[in-house]
Amino acid sequence: MKTVAAMRNAAMGVLILVGAGVSAGLPHGAPASAQVAAGQDVTAVSETFIAARQALLAKDGRSVLELLSRDSIARVERTRKAALSGDIMGLPPSEKFGAMGLQRFLKPADLKRMTPAQIVEFGLQNNWLGPNVITQAGMEKVSVRGDRASGTLVVNQRPVMVPADFVREGGDWRVDLTRAMDLTDAIVRGTAMATKRSEDAVVREILDRAIQNQAPR
């Protein structure tokens, strides 16, 4: 089903953070100093983008987490706590997806023992993003607006629906997953309404298909 595939890609795409080949157009007629500053910001976003991609390729969970925004880290930690407690009531669909996925793939004792970085590494080692997704990911058309930046995420040279967003925190650019997770929430809720099912049922179907498509260890 195309809709389910799109939902799965959006949900899994929340973790597709990075790529290479950043390009941006500067406004014509802007003062030279403004163009230089904008160019420096685009370069800095590019460096964060590439660093995150390298961290994913290296399956380095700690480095991946260090490149996420504060809001993104808060949502990741909330997801982990929900998986530990088993209480997913009130969570948005994207966080339910994460919590239910952790419960399926990890035993309670392992989930309690592992740090967030180790959980990220476990997911990367088990190809939760799908074979070759990271190596085929890239980003184009970066735009910077104050302390926020965004670009078009592409996989295998094709644009995908998952936003590539960044936020400047403490002078450094971080990957911001907020809009990508909000998009996943909207897709799951819309599908649940259209198919007259619960959000949990839709999330379970996405997880089932993700497990079916998981590459062997």
Secondary structure as the mmCIF struct_conf table of DSSP 4:
data_model
#
loop_
_struct_conf.conf_type_id
_struct_conf.id
_struct_conf.beg_label_comp_id
_struct_conf.beg_label_asym_id
_struct_conf.beg_label_seq_id
_struct_conf.end_label_comp_id
_struct_conf.end_label_asym_id
_struct_conf.end_label_seq_id
HELX_RH_AL_P HELX_RH_AL_P1 LYS A 2 GLY A 13
TURN_TY1_P TURN_TY1_P1 VAL A 14 LEU A 15
BEND BEND1 ALA A 20 ALA A 20
HELX_LH_PP_P HELX_LH_PP_P1 GLY A 25 PRO A 27
TURN_TY1_P TURN_TY1_P2 HIS A 28 GLY A 29
HELX_RH_AL_P HELX_RH_AL_P2 ALA A 32 LEU A 57
TURN_TY1_P TURN_TY1_P3 ALA A 58 LYS A 59
HELX_RH_AL_P HELX_RH_AL_P3 GLY A 61 GLU A 66
TURN_TY1_P TURN_TY1_P4 LEU A 67 LEU A 67
STRN STRN1 LEU A 68 LEU A 68
HELX_RH_AL_P HELX_RH_AL_P4 ARG A 70 SER A 85
TURN_TY1_P TURN_TY1_P5 MET A 89 GLY A 90
HELX_RH_AL_P HELX_RH_AL_P5 PRO A 93 PHE A 105
BEND BEND2 LEU A 106 LEU A 106
HELX_RH_AL_P HELX_RH_AL_P6 PRO A 108 ARG A 113
BEND BEND3 MET A 114 MET A 114
HELX_RH_AL_P HELX_RH_AL_P7 PRO A 116 GLN A 125
TURN_TY1_P TURN_TY1_P6 ASN A 126 LEU A 129
TURN_TY1_P TURN_TY1_P7 PRO A 131 GLN A 136
STRN STRN2 ALA A 137 ARG A 145
TURN_TY1_P TURN_TY1_P8 GLY A 146 ASP A 147
STRN STRN3 ARG A 148 VAL A 155
TURN_TY1_P TURN_TY1_P9 ASN A 156 GLN A 157
STRN STRN4 ARG A 158 PRO A 159
BEND BEND4 MET A 161 VAL A 162
STRN STRN5 ALA A 164 GLU A 169
TURN_TY1_P TURN_TY1_P10 GLY A 170 GLY A 171
STRN STRN6 ASP A 172 ASP A 176
HELX_RH_AL_P HELX_RH_AL_P8 THR A 178 THR A 195
TURN_TY1_P TURN_TY1_P11 LYS A 196 LYS A 196
HELX_RH_AL_P HELX_RH_AL_P9 GLU A 199 GLN A 212
TURN_TY1_P TURN_TY1_P12 ASN A 213 ASN A 213
HELX_LH_PP_P HELX_LH_PP_P2 GLN A 214 PRO A 216
#
